[in-house]
Amino acid sequence: MFQLDLGASGRYCDGIKRRDFLTIGVAGMAAVGLPELTRAKAASQPSLGNKGTSVILIWLDGGPGHMDMYDMKPDAPAEYRGIWRPIRTKVPGFDITELYPKQARVTDKFSMVRSLYHNTGDHFAGGHRMLTTKDMGVSGANTAQKFPGIGAIVNRELGPRVTGMPGYVGAPHAASIGLAPGYFGGHLLGAQHDPFLTGDPNAANYSVRNLNLANGLTVEKLEDRRSLLAQFDKNRKHLDAHPTTQALDRFAREAYDFVTGPTAREAFAIGKESTTLRDRYGRNNWGQSCLLARRLVEAGSTFVTVHFGGWDHHWDLKKGYENYLPQVDAAVATLFEDLDDRGLLDTTLVVLCGEFGRTPKMNDGGNGGAPMSMGTPGRDHWGDAMFCLMGGGGVKGGQVIGSTDKLGQRPNSRPLTPCNVHATIYTVLGIDPKLQLLDPSGRPTNVLEDPHPISELL
């Protein structure tokens, strides 16, 4: 066997630093539970046709506030409307925060869902619902993943668009509320559908470290082993028509091409980008991860998630957002411009969201103590009203879908759920939103309880 070293994840509250590996076994594929893979493959549904599109999901981990970004309420009382004023954008009626002047120039390229909700303010429950659409009892007291994340399902259904590229990638890593890969993971589909982790592309002299073979294994030795396995395979041709065998062959081929070929190495070479473009994205982890995501989908990856962490602003929201929002603005606006300039916008769907929103009414900065004892005011957890940005990949730009009430507390028109967001993503990719998987007991389970996409966007 050999391993792809996926690097160390961050240190979490249990004090343990974890290291992730992709293990390739005697069949030449990532380690996989065959019962899970068999059940999943048996439940495959016909797709809507391979449309050749890709997805970049920018995940604002911690819960971004809709009232301070894309759903401003300038006529609400001061404690609701927040700190910043809205500004007009390229699209009349599509106002956003004044801290997003660069996005204001490109609102024709994306649309905004303002009426998203799932009604939980629990980080883990919200993250699980946004990334899998499922409740399944997940909460802060029961944080285990219970269903595959959308990127893992897409990877199972489509794989990479180009041979030699990872189909599913996390830049610089994939994590939901401190869990890695958390609700981005493959779960019952197997570890081979977890995202490939890139490391920090903003690091000096960045090179992806995840393409290393295990100690003592060279590409030549790997080829020798592959030839030996080919001889074994000749003795079991009667299995070749079996769906599970075909799936194993596919993963074996993808893993081998990824490790030995030049395609991925070239895609990860972010240093080849111009200084000017890198500066436009922002010389920070978020901006460079978005640039790397563009390089990856251009080279043939199908689903790339970009992690923007640190959005749990119960206090000192003003200070936090004055730091974060300009970085988001540069990264998101430049991503849309860059995709458009390179002819990739029609085939690349960009999605921006987090696990929930923040309370429309700002708190007093005390977090249960005396006012201002923890800092300046902030906002608390809120799952009754959220936003989701979607643009590219054939999705109509310049649309504002739904609305919230005058205080931003709940949907006022066109209420939508994570299922509708996922159904839109699947439709853009050419995957049937009525797809089913088999759970561990062998029972068919709908991937989406509501398979209806957001029709206004399509």
C-alpha positions as CSV (number, residue, x, y, z in Angstrom):
1,M,0.0,0.0,0.0
2,F,1.0,3.7,-0.3
3,Q,-0.3,6.9,1.1
4,L,-0.9,10.4,-0.1
5,D,0.1,12.7,2.8
6,L,-2.7,15.2,3.2
7,G,-0.9,17.2,5.9
8,A,-1.9,18.2,9.4
9,S,-5.2,19.8,10.3
10,G,-5.4,22.6,12.9
11,R,-5.4,22.0,16.6
12,Y,-8.9,21.6,17.9
13,C,-10.5,21.8,21.3
14,D,-9.4,18.3,22.3
15,G,-5.8,19.4,21.9
16,I,-5.0,16.9,19.2
17,K,-3.4,17.7,15.9
18,R,-4.6,15.3,13.3
19,R,-2.9,14.2,10.1
20,D,-4.9,13.1,7.1
21,F,-3.9,10.4,4.7
22,L,-5.4,9.0,1.5
23,T,-4.5,5.3,1.5
24,I,-4.2,3.4,-1.7
25,G,-4.6,-0.3,-1.4
26,V,-4.0,-3.4,-3.5
27,A,-6.6,-2.4,-6.1
28,G,-4.8,0.9,-6.5
29,M,-7.7,3.0,-5.1
30,A,-8.3,5.1,-2.0
31,A,-9.3,3.0,1.0
32,V,-13.0,2.4,0.9
33,G,-15.6,0.4,2.7
34,L,-16.9,-1.9,0.0
35,P,-20.3,-2.4,1.6
36,E,-20.9,1.3,1.6
37,L,-19.6,1.7,-1.9
38,T,-21.7,-1.2,-3.2
39,R,-24.8,0.2,-1.6
40,A,-24.2,3.7,-2.8
41,K,-23.5,2.6,-6.4
42,A,-26.5,0.4,-6.4
43,A,-28.7,3.4,-5.6
44,S,-27.4,5.6,-8.4
45,Q,-30.1,7.4,-10.4
46,P,-29.9,8.6,-14.0
47,S,-28.3,12.0,-14.2
48,L,-29.5,15.0,-16.2
49,G,-26.4,14.7,-18.4
50,N,-22.9,15.9,-17.8
51,K,-22.9,19.6,-18.4
52,G,-19.2,20.1,-17.8
53,T,-19.8,22.7,-15.1
54,S,-17.9,23.0,-11.8
55,V,-18.6,24.6,-8.4
56,I,-16.6,26.8,-6.1
57,L,-18.3,26.9,-2.6
58,I,-16.9,29.7,-0.4
59,W,-17.8,28.6,3.2
60,L,-18.0,31.4,5.8
61,D,-17.5,29.2,8.9
62,G,-19.0,30.5,12.1
63,G,-22.1,32.2,10.8
64,P,-22.0,35.5,8.7
65,G,-24.5,38.2,9.4
66,H,-27.0,38.9,6.6
67,M,-27.9,42.4,8.0
68,D,-24.3,43.6,7.6
69,M,-23.6,42.3,4.1
70,Y,-26.4,41.6,1.6
71,D,-29.7,42.4,3.3
72,M,-29.3,45.9,4.8
73,K,-32.3,47.4,6.6
74,P,-31.6,51.2,6.6
75,D,-35.1,52.1,7.8
76,A,-35.1,49.7,10.8
77,P,-34.3,50.9,14.3
78,A,-30.6,51.6,14.9
79,E,-30.0,48.4,17.0
80,Y,-31.3,46.3,14.1
81,R,-29.9,48.1,11.0
82,G,-26.4,47.8,12.2
83,I,-23.3,49.9,11.7
84,W,-22.9,50.5,7.9
85,R,-25.1,52.0,5.3
86,P,-26.1,50.2,2.0
87,I,-24.7,51.4,-1.3
88,R,-26.2,51.2,-4.8
89,T,-24.7,48.6,-7.1
90,K,-24.5,48.0,-10.8
91,V,-28.0,46.4,-10.6
92,P,-30.8,48.8,-9.5
93,G,-32.4,47.7,-6.3
94,F,-29.6,45.3,-5.5
95,D,-28.0,47.2,-2.6
96,I,-25.2,45.8,-0.4
97,T,-23.0,47.0,2.4
98,E,-20.7,49.9,1.8
99,L,-17.8,47.7,2.8
100,Y,-18.4,45.8,-0.5
101,P,-17.6,48.4,-3.1
102,K,-15.9,45.9,-5.4
103,Q,-18.8,43.5,-5.4
104,A,-21.1,46.4,-6.1
105,R,-19.5,46.7,-9.6
106,V,-20.2,43.0,-10.5
107,T,-23.7,42.3,-9.0
108,D,-24.8,41.6,-12.6
109,K,-22.7,38.5,-12.4
110,F,-24.3,36.9,-9.3
111,S,-27.7,36.7,-7.6
112,M,-28.7,36.9,-3.9
113,V,-31.1,34.6,-2.0
114,R,-32.3,36.7,0.9
115,S,-35.0,34.4,2.2
116,L,-33.0,31.3,3.1
117,Y,-33.8,29.7,6.5
118,H,-33.5,26.4,8.5
119,N,-34.6,27.6,11.9
120,T,-31.7,26.5,14.1
121,G,-29.1,28.6,15.8
122,D,-26.9,25.7,16.7
123,H,-23.5,25.8,14.8
124,F,-23.4,22.0,14.2
125,A,-27.1,21.6,13.4
126,G,-26.9,24.6,11.0
127,G,-23.7,23.4,9.4
128,H,-25.0,19.9,8.8
129,R,-28.2,21.2,7.3
130,M,-26.4,23.6,5.0
131,L,-23.9,21.1,3.8
132,T,-26.0,17.9,3.7
133,T,-29.6,19.4,4.0
134,K,-30.3,16.9,6.8
135,D,-31.3,17.4,10.4
136,M,-30.8,13.8,11.7
137,G,-30.4,15.0,15.3
138,V,-27.0,16.7,14.7
139,S,-26.3,19.4,17.4
140,G,-23.6,20.7,19.6
141,A,-24.2,17.7,21.8
142,N,-24.2,15.2,18.9
143,T,-21.7,16.5,16.3
144,A,-21.0,13.4,14.2
145,Q,-21.7,13.6,10.5
146,K,-24.8,11.7,9.6
147,F,-25.0,12.1,5.8
148,P,-22.5,12.8,3.0
149,G,-21.7,16.4,2.2
150,I,-22.8,17.8,-1.2
151,G,-19.2,17.9,-2.6
152,A,-18.7,14.2,-1.8
153,I,-22.0,13.3,-3.5
154,V,-20.9,15.4,-6.6
155,N,-17.6,13.7,-6.6
156,R,-19.2,10.2,-6.4
157,E,-21.5,11.1,-9.3
158,L,-19.2,13.0,-11.6
159,G,-15.5,12.6,-10.5
160,P,-13.0,15.1,-12.0
161,R,-13.7,16.8,-15.3
162,V,-10.2,16.1,-16.5
163,T,-8.0,13.0,-15.9
164,G,-5.2,13.6,-13.4
165,M,-7.1,16.2,-11.3
166,P,-8.8,15.6,-7.9
167,G,-12.5,15.9,-8.4
168,Y,-13.2,17.3,-4.9
169,V,-10.8,19.8,-3.2
170,G,-10.7,21.8,0.0
171,A,-8.7,25.0,0.0
172,P,-6.7,25.5,2.2
173,H,-8.6,22.8,4.1
174,A,-12.2,21.6,4.6
175,A,-13.7,22.1,8.0
176,S,-17.1,22.8,9.5
177,I,-17.3,24.4,12.9
178,G,-13.8,23.0,13.8
179,L,-14.5,19.5,12.5
180,A,-12.2,18.3,9.6
181,P,-13.4,17.4,7.1
182,G,-16.6,17.7,9.1
183,Y,-19.8,17.8,7.1
184,F,-17.9,18.1,3.9
185,G,-16.9,14.5,4.2
186,G,-17.9,11.4,2.2
187,H,-19.4,9.6,5.2
188,L,-21.2,6.5,4.0
189,L,-19.8,7.0,0.5
190,G,-16.3,6.3,1.8
191,A,-13.1,8.3,2.6
192,Q,-12.2,8.4,-1.1
193,H,-14.9,11.0,-1.4
194,D,-13.4,13.3,1.3
195,P,-12.0,16.5,-0.2
196,F,-8.3,16.7,-1.2
197,L,-6.6,19.3,1.0
198,T,-4.4,21.9,-0.6
199,G,-2.7,23.7,2.3
200,D,-2.3,27.5,2.5
201,P,-1.6,28.9,-1.0
202,N,-0.7,32.2,0.6
203,A,2.4,30.6,2.2
204,A,5.8,31.7,0.9
205,N,7.1,29.4,-1.8
206,Y,3.8,27.4,-1.7
207,S,3.8,24.0,-3.2
208,V,1.1,21.4,-2.6
209,R,2.6,18.8,-0.2
210,N,-0.2,16.3,-0.7
211,L,1.2,14.6,-3.8
212,N,4.0,12.9,-1.9
213,L,4.1,9.1,-2.0
214,A,4.7,7.2,1.2
215,N,8.3,6.7,2.3
216,G,10.2,4.3,0.1
217,L,7.7,4.2,-2.8
218,T,8.7,5.7,-6.1
219,V,6.7,6.2,-9.3
220,E,8.7,3.3,-10.8
221,K,7.8,1.0,-8.0
222,L,4.2,2.1,-8.2
223,E,4.2,1.2,-11.9
224,D,5.6,-2.2,-11.1
225,R,2.8,-2.8,-8.6
226,R,0.3,-1.6,-11.1
227,S,1.5,-4.1,-13.7
228,L,1.4,-6.9,-11.2
229,L,-2.2,-6.0,-10.3
230,A,-3.1,-6.0,-14.0
231,Q,-1.9,-9.6,-14.1
232,F,-4.2,-10.5,-11.2
233,D,-7.1,-8.7,-12.9
234,K,-6.8,-11.0,-16.0
235,N,-7.7,-13.9,-13.8
236,R,-11.0,-12.3,-12.7
237,K,-12.5,-10.9,-15.9
238,H,-15.8,-12.4,-15.0
239,L,-16.1,-9.6,-12.4
240,D,-15.4,-6.8,-14.9
241,A,-19.1,-6.1,-15.6
242,H,-20.0,-5.7,-12.0
243,P,-20.8,-2.1,-11.0
244,T,-18.7,-2.2,-7.9
245,T,-15.7,-3.5,-9.9
246,Q,-16.1,-0.7,-12.4
247,A,-16.2,1.8,-9.6
248,L,-13.0,0.4,-8.1
249,D,-11.4,0.6,-11.5
250,R,-12.4,4.2,-11.9
251,F,-11.0,5.2,-8.5
252,A,-7.8,3.2,-9.2
253,R,-7.3,5.1,-12.5
254,E,-8.0,8.5,-11.0
255,A,-5.7,7.9,-8.0
256,Y,-2.8,6.7,-10.3
257,D,-3.2,9.6,-12.8
258,F,-3.3,12.1,-9.9
259,V,-0.1,10.9,-8.3
260,T,2.0,10.3,-11.4
261,G,0.8,12.9,-13.9
262,P,1.7,16.6,-14.4
263,T,-1.8,18.0,-14.6
264,A,-2.4,18.5,-10.9
265,R,1.1,19.8,-10.2
266,E,0.7,22.4,-12.9
267,A,-2.7,23.5,-11.5
268,F,-1.4,23.9,-8.0
269,A,1.5,26.1,-9.3
270,I,-0.1,29.4,-8.1
271,G,3.2,31.2,-8.3
272,K,2.8,31.3,-12.1
273,E,0.0,33.8,-11.8
274,S,0.8,37.5,-12.3
275,T,1.7,39.6,-9.3
276,T,-1.1,42.0,-10.3
277,L,-3.8,39.3,-10.3
278,R,-2.6,37.9,-7.0
279,D,-2.7,41.3,-5.5
280,R,-6.3,41.9,-6.8
281,Y,-7.5,38.7,-5.1
282,G,-5.8,39.8,-1.8
283,R,-2.5,38.6,-0.4
284,N,-4.1,36.6,2.3
285,N,-5.3,33.1,2.8
286,W,-8.8,33.8,1.6
287,G,-7.9,35.6,-1.5
288,Q,-5.2,33.2,-2.6
289,S,-7.5,30.2,-1.9
290,C,-10.0,31.7,-4.3
291,L,-7.4,32.2,-6.9
292,L,-6.2,28.6,-6.4
293,A,-9.9,27.4,-6.7
294,R,-10.1,29.1,-10.1
295,R,-6.9,27.4,-11.2
296,L,-8.3,24.0,-10.1
297,V,-11.7,24.3,-11.8
298,E,-9.9,25.6,-14.9
299,A,-7.7,22.5,-14.9
300,G,-10.5,20.0,-14.3
301,S,-11.6,19.8,-10.7
302,T,-15.4,19.6,-10.3
303,F,-16.1,20.8,-6.7
304,V,-13.8,23.1,-4.8
305,T,-14.7,24.4,-1.3
306,V,-12.8,27.4,0.0
307,H,-12.8,27.9,3.8
308,F,-13.2,31.4,5.3
309,G,-13.3,30.9,9.1
310,G,-13.9,33.1,12.1
311,W,-17.4,34.5,11.7
312,D,-18.8,33.9,15.3
313,H,-19.0,37.6,16.2
314,H,-21.0,37.7,19.5
315,W,-19.1,40.9,20.3
316,D,-16.7,43.3,18.6
317,L,-18.5,42.8,15.3
318,K,-17.5,46.2,14.0
319,K,-13.8,45.5,14.4
320,G,-14.1,42.0,13.0
321,Y,-16.1,43.0,10.0
322,E,-13.9,46.0,9.2
323,N,-11.1,43.4,8.9
324,Y,-13.0,40.6,7.2
325,L,-15.4,42.2,4.7
326,P,-12.7,44.0,2.6
327,Q,-11.0,40.6,2.2
328,V,-14.2,39.0,1.2
329,D,-15.0,41.8,-1.2
330,A,-11.7,41.6,-3.0
331,A,-11.7,37.8,-3.2
332,V,-15.3,37.4,-4.4
333,A,-15.4,40.3,-6.8
334,T,-12.0,39.3,-8.4
335,L,-13.1,35.7,-8.7
336,F,-16.2,36.7,-10.7
337,E,-14.1,39.1,-12.9
338,D,-11.4,36.5,-13.4
339,L,-13.7,33.7,-14.3
340,D,-15.5,36.0,-16.7
341,D,-12.2,37.2,-18.3
342,R,-11.1,33.6,-18.8
343,G,-14.4,32.5,-20.3
344,L,-15.1,30.2,-17.3
345,L,-18.0,32.0,-15.7
346,D,-20.7,30.2,-17.7
347,T,-19.2,26.8,-16.6
348,T,-18.4,27.7,-13.0
349,L,-21.0,28.2,-10.3
350,V,-19.8,30.2,-7.3
351,V,-21.7,29.8,-4.0
352,L,-21.1,31.9,-0.8
353,C,-22.8,31.0,2.5
354,G,-22.3,29.9,6.1
355,E,-24.1,27.7,8.6
356,F,-26.6,30.4,9.6
357,G,-27.1,34.1,9.9
358,R,-26.8,36.4,12.9
359,T,-29.5,38.0,15.1
360,P,-31.1,41.0,13.4
361,K,-31.0,42.9,16.7
362,M,-27.5,43.7,17.9
363,N,-26.6,42.8,21.5
364,D,-25.1,45.0,24.1
365,G,-21.6,43.5,24.0
366,G,-22.0,41.8,27.4
367,N,-22.7,38.2,26.3
368,G,-24.9,37.7,29.4
369,G,-22.8,40.0,31.6
370,A,-22.7,43.7,32.1
371,P,-23.1,45.8,28.9
372,M,-19.9,46.1,26.9
373,S,-18.1,43.8,29.4
374,M,-17.0,41.5,26.6
375,G,-16.5,44.3,24.0
376,T,-18.5,46.3,21.6
377,P,-21.9,45.0,20.4
378,G,-22.2,42.0,18.2
379,R,-24.9,39.6,16.9
380,D,-25.8,36.1,18.1
381,H,-26.8,32.9,16.3
382,W,-29.8,33.1,14.0
383,G,-31.1,30.4,11.6
384,D,-34.5,32.0,10.8
385,A,-33.1,34.3,8.1
386,M,-29.9,33.9,6.1
387,F,-28.4,34.6,2.7
388,C,-26.8,32.6,-0.1
389,L,-24.9,34.2,-3.0
390,M,-25.0,32.2,-6.3
391,G,-23.5,33.2,-9.6
392,G,-22.0,31.7,-12.8
393,G,-22.5,28.2,-14.1
394,G,-25.6,29.3,-16.1
395,V,-27.3,30.8,-13.0
396,K,-28.9,34.2,-13.9
397,G,-27.1,37.2,-12.4
398,G,-28.5,40.4,-11.0
399,Q,-31.4,38.7,-9.3
400,V,-32.6,39.3,-5.7
401,I,-34.6,36.2,-4.7
402,G,-37.0,36.5,-1.8
403,S,-37.1,39.1,1.0
404,T,-37.1,39.3,4.8
405,D,-39.5,41.3,7.0
406,K,-38.8,44.9,7.9
407,L,-36.5,43.9,10.8
408,G,-34.7,41.1,8.9
409,Q,-36.0,38.5,11.3
410,R,-37.7,36.0,9.0
411,P,-38.6,35.4,5.3
412,N,-41.3,37.7,4.1
413,S,-41.5,36.3,0.6
414,R,-40.3,33.2,-1.3
415,P,-39.0,31.2,1.7
416,L,-36.3,28.8,0.7
417,T,-34.3,26.0,2.4
418,P,-30.9,24.4,2.0
419,C,-32.6,21.7,-0.1
420,N,-33.5,24.3,-2.7
421,V,-29.9,25.6,-2.8
422,H,-28.6,22.0,-3.2
423,A,-31.2,21.2,-5.9
424,T,-30.0,24.3,-7.8
425,I,-26.4,23.2,-7.6
426,Y,-27.2,19.6,-8.7
427,T,-29.2,21.0,-11.6
428,V,-26.4,23.2,-12.8
429,L,-24.1,20.2,-12.6
430,G,-26.5,18.0,-14.5
431,I,-27.2,15.7,-11.5
432,D,-30.8,14.7,-10.9
433,P,-32.0,16.4,-7.6
434,K,-34.2,13.3,-7.0
435,L,-31.0,11.2,-6.5
436,Q,-31.2,8.5,-3.8
437,L,-28.6,6.8,-1.7
438,L,-28.9,3.6,0.3
439,D,-28.4,4.1,4.0
440,P,-26.4,1.5,6.0
441,S,-29.6,-0.5,6.6
442,G,-30.1,-0.8,2.8
443,R,-33.0,1.6,2.8
444,P,-33.2,4.1,-0.1
445,T,-32.9,7.7,1.1
446,N,-33.6,10.8,-0.9
447,V,-30.5,13.1,-1.0
448,L,-33.0,16.0,-0.9
449,E,-36.4,16.0,0.8
450,D,-37.4,18.9,-1.5
451,P,-35.8,18.4,-4.9
452,H,-37.0,21.7,-6.4
453,P,-34.3,24.1,-7.6
454,I,-34.6,27.9,-7.3
455,S,-36.4,28.4,-10.6
456,E,-35.8,32.1,-10.8
457,L,-32.0,31.4,-11.2
458,L,-32.3,28.9,-14.0
